[in-house]
């Protein structure tokens, strides 16, 4: 997605985990458990609580790469996925900043996890990032 603001301003918003609640659909009940302010850097561990189908889950991520204002990577240490890596990339363009989310993930439970992915998880992730795009578009007018 493209926003018409300078890269440093956009990156500053996304490097604050406290802003995740603002861009996450309310039905997920997203809450950061790590005390604020969270210092973003490689090695930072962040604890969250979310609700999936009404069930509360704990999620812990680790910032494994941090290169302001161009990129950072969070990886799940504990949570609903067997593997999760989210690369946030910010590219300076003539009209502002291009935001790129690259997510690699897999579910537990083998074939059953693949079925749940096909029936529910993929669509849920698409809805979450669609919501996020709408909120970001409004945030960075």
C-alpha positions in Angstrom: 0.0 0.0 0.0 1.1 3.5 -0.7 0.8 6.5 1.7 1.6 10.1 0.9 3.9 10.8 3.8 7.7 10.7 4.3 9.2 7.3 5.1 10.5 8.3 8.5 7.0 9.5 9.7 5.4 6.2 8.4 8.1 4.0 10.0 7.8 5.9 13.3 4.1 4.9 13.5 4.7 1.2 12.7 7.7 0.8 15.0 5.5 1.5 18.0 3.9 -1.7 18.9 1.3 0.3 20.9 -0.2 1.4 17.6 -1.0 -2.2 16.6 -4.3 -2.1 18.5 -5.3 0.9 16.4 -4.9 -1.1 13.1 -6.2 -4.5 14.3 -9.9 -5.3 14.0 -11.7 -4.8 17.3 -13.2 -8.3 17.4 -9.7 -9.7 17.9 -9.5 -8.0 21.3 -5.9 -7.2 20.7 -4.0 -6.1 23.8 -0.2 -5.6 24.4 0.9 -7.1 27.7 4.5 -5.8 27.5 4.7 -2.5 29.5 4.9 0.7 27.4 6.9 2.2 26.1 8.3 -0.7 24.1 11.8 -0.1 22.9 11.9 -1.4 19.3 15.2 -3.0 18.3 16.5 -6.4 17.3 16.0 -8.6 20.3 12.9 -6.9 21.6 10.3 -9.4 22.8 6.6 -8.4 22.8 3.7 -10.2 24.5 0.2 -9.8 23.3 -3.3 -11.2 24.0 -5.8 -11.7 21.2 -9.1 -13.5 20.8 -9.6 -16.0 18.0 -13.2 -17.2 17.6 -13.7 -15.8 21.1 -10.9 -17.8 22.6 -8.2 -15.8 24.4 -4.7 -16.6 23.1 -1.3 -15.3 24.2 1.2 -14.4 21.4 4.8 -13.6 21.9 6.9 -12.1 19.1 10.6 -11.3 18.8 12.0 -8.5 16.7 14.7 -10.4 14.7 15.7 -7.7 12.3 15.5 -3.9 12.7 16.7 -1.5 10.1 15.0 1.9 10.5 13.4 3.4 8.5 13.4 0.6 5.9 12.5 -2.7 7.5 11.8 -4.7 10.6 10.9 -8.4 11.1 8.8 -10.0 13.9 8.8 -13.7 14.5 6.4 -15.6 16.7 8.0 -17.3 19.7 4.7 -18.4 21.2 1.2 -18.3 19.6 -1.3 -19.9 17.4 1.0 -20.7 14.5 3.7 -23.3 14.2 5.7 -20.7 12.3 5.2 -16.9 11.8 7.5 -14.4 10.3 6.2 -10.9 9.3 8.6 -8.6 7.4 7.5 -5.0 7.3 9.2 -3.1 4.5 9.1 0.6 3.8 10.3 2.1 0.5 10.6 5.7 -0.2 8.8 6.6 -3.5 8.1 9.9 -5.2 4.6 10.2 -3.8 5.6 9.2 -0.2 6.1 5.7 1.2 5.3 2.2 -0.1 4.4 -0.3 2.7 5.0 -4.0 2.0 3.9 -6.8 4.4 5.4 -10.2 3.7 4.1 -12.9 5.9 5.4 -16.4 6.1 3.5 -18.8 8.3 2.3 -22.4 8.9 -0.3 -23.9 11.1 0.2 -26.8 13.5 -1.7 -30.1 13.2 -0.5 -31.2 9.7 -3.4 -32.0 7.3 -6.0 -30.8 9.8 -4.1 -27.4 10.0 -4.1 -27.2 6.2 -7.8 -27.8 6.1 -8.4 -25.1 8.8 -6.2 -22.8 6.8 -8.2 -23.4 3.6 -11.5 -23.0 5.3 -10.9 -20.2 7.8 -7.4 -18.9 8.5 -6.5 -17.6 5.1 -9.8 -15.6 4.8 -9.3 -14.3 8.4 -5.8 -13.0 7.6 -7.1 -11.3 4.4 -9.8 -9.6 6.4 -7.3 -8.5 9.0 -5.0 -6.9 6.5 -7.9 -5.4 4.5 -9.1 -3.7 7.8 -5.5 -2.6 8.4 -5.3 -1.1 5.0 -8.5 0.9 5.5 -7.4 2.2 8.9 -3.9 3.1 7.6 -5.4 5.0 4.6 -7.4 7.1 7.1 -4.5 7.5 9.5 -2.1 8.8 6.8 -4.3 11.1 4.7 
